[in-house]
Amino acid sequence: ISYKKYIFNEKELIPDEKTLGSLMMAFSRDCDVIVAVGSGTLNDLCKFSSFQLGLDYMVFATAPSMDGFVSIGAALITNYVKTTYQAHVPLAVIGDTDILAAAPMEMITAGLGDILGKYTCLLDWKMAHIITGEYYCSHIADMVKETVEIVVEESTRIKDRNPEAIKAVTEALVLSGIAMSFVGNSRPASGSEHHLSHYWEMKFQAEGKKPILHGIKVGIGMIAVTKMYETLENEQFDFASLKERSFDYAAWEKKVKDCYQDAAPGIIALEEKAQKNNLDKRNKRLAILEEKWPEILRTIKESLPSSAEMEKLLASLGAPINPAQIGVSSELVEDAVILAKEVRDRFTLLQVLWDTGLLDEYAKMIAAYFGEKANC
């Protein structure tokens, strides 16, 4: 079989315009299929380029580190903003459990973090359905949650690199991608925990810091979101007063420019289009929130394991459970909670907190929670 091989030599591969351009410049028009040998970033680059070229692609997975193997989206960075582009699913995903089990443990626990993030993203999806009427498929949600629970059951064997446990992790990651393809977007696999991860990733890139594996950040984001959901259960609201609250657009815009920097124009443009912070739309959501509050409380209680339980599981495998462990400061935690909802036009817990005026308070609470843990 004739083929052309291209290897990225960068120490830290960033899936941005420059990297994609270098791949396209190396592409030979004699090729009729593209094969990615690797995991997340390589998969996204090959997925997007093959889609643009009208070619099939396959992926030979070398680590069970993320859930995008068979999703229809490709996560790239454009104009400094993490953006998911329409692409296509691979012709085949090949995974040898011996190779997958030999991957660096950090990549395996990243895959686990990505899987555990489904707890919070599925709850975000259900919340969006209740409050905004967004499409929700209980069959797909149950399918994803069942695979997550299988992985949790196998978690004690992951540390030993047991092939069956690694197979369970990989199959859960692939199934998450299938769920995304069924729905047509990343909703069954990505929620507020991913938005926190995206914000930290964008800040690290802007500051020239070494990137942290996506699933590692998602796992920490999942703990943060779970803790915020647990706190939300105890809130009591004066909805009439909440509807009277104003919104200082100028202060918001300044905060976005200060924190997002080069990515700020894209974030501001998204808000102008999506109108997530429009007061009329907020008040309509608050009216539904008030009506549905008992149902929402039941849904939260039924959907999530405890944050302490998730911390214990990840820590038992040596995975980071505190932002400080991956170089994310308390300030960056606080800013992420306040601003991460602006990364996507997607209703999540972070939007609920903004609607109810709790976002700044919860940002400080989560930063303090992790800060106290880091000092123990």
C-alpha positions, 0 to 999 in steps of 0.5 A, a space after each residue: 500500500 503506497 502512503 505518505 507519512 506526516 509527523 508533527 515535530 512540535 513539542 506541544 501541538 496546538 490545533 490552530 490555523 498554523 498547524 492545520 495549514 502545515 498539514 494541508 501543505 504536506 497533503 498529497 492529492 494522490 491520497 484517497 484516505 487520511 489515517 490519524 495515528 494518535 488521539 485528541 488533537 491529531 484526530 481533530 486535525 485529520 477529521 477536519 482536513 479530510 472533511 474539507 477535502 471530501 475524503 474518508 478518514 480513520 483513526 488508530 487510537 493510541 490512548 483512551 484520552 478523550 471522547 471525540 473519536 467518532 463525534 461529528 465535530 472537530 475542536 480547533 482554535 480559531 482567532 484564539 477561541 476554542 471552536 467546534 467545527 462541523 466535520 464527519 465521523 471516521 470510516 473506522 476507529 481501531 483500538 488495540 487494548 494492549 497499546 491503549 493500556 500502555 499509554 501514559 497513565 495521565 492520558 488514561 485518567 484524562 479519558 476517565 475525567 472526560 467520562 465522569 464529566 458526563 454526569 454534569 453535562 447530562 444534568 445541564 442538558 436536562 436542565 436546558 430541556 426543563 427551562 428552555 424547551 431544548 430538545 432532549 432524548 432520554 434514550 441517548 442520555 440513559 445510554 451515555 450514563 450507563 456507560 459511565 456507570 460501567 467505567 466507574 465500576 471498573 475504576 479500581 482496575 484502571 490503575 493496574 492497566 487491566 485490558 478489560 478496564 481500559 476497553 470499558 473506558 475506550 468504549 465509553 469514550 467512543 459511545 459518547 461520540 456516537 451519542 453526539 453524532 445521533 444528536 447532531 451536536 456535542 450536547 450529550 457529552 459537553 456542558 459547563 464542566 467543558 466550558 470551564 476547561 475551554 476557558 482554562 485552555 484558552 488562557 494557557 495558550 494566550 499566556 504561552 503555558 504548556 497545555 493540560 490534557 483536556 480530560 484532566 481539566 474536564 475532571 476538575 471542572 466536573 468536581 467544581 460544577 457538582 459542588 455548585 449544583 450541591 450548593 444550589 439545592 439549598 437556595 431559596 429565591 425571591 423571583 420577583 426581585 430577581 426579575 428587577 435586576 439590571 445588567 451592566 453591559 459595559 462592565 461585562 464587556 470590559 471584563 470580557 476584554 480584560 480576561 479573553 484578550 485576543 479572543 474577546 472580539 469573538 466572544 462579544 460577537 457571539 453574545 450579540 448573536 445569542 443574546 444569552 444576557 438579554 434581560 427579557 429572555 432572562 426573565 422568561 427563563 426565571 418564570 419557568 425556573 420558579 414554576 419548575 423549581 421542585 422538579 429541578 431540585 428532584 432532577 439534581 438529587 437524582 442525577 449526580 454522585 457527590 463531589 466528595 465521591 468523584 474526588 475520591 475516585 479520581 485521586 485514587 488513580 493519581 489524577 489531579 482533583 484541584 486546579 492548583 495541581 495543574 497550575 490554575 490559580 484561584 483567580 483563574 478559577 473565579 474568572 472561569 466560573 464567571 466567564 466560561 458560559 460565554 464560550 458557547 451558546 449553550 444553556 448550562 448551570 452557569 447560565 442558571 447562576 447568572 440568571 439568578 444573580 449567583 454567578 459572582 458569589 459561586 465563583 468566589 465560593 468555588 475558588 475558596 473551596 479549592 483554595 482551602 483544599 490545596 492548603 490542606 
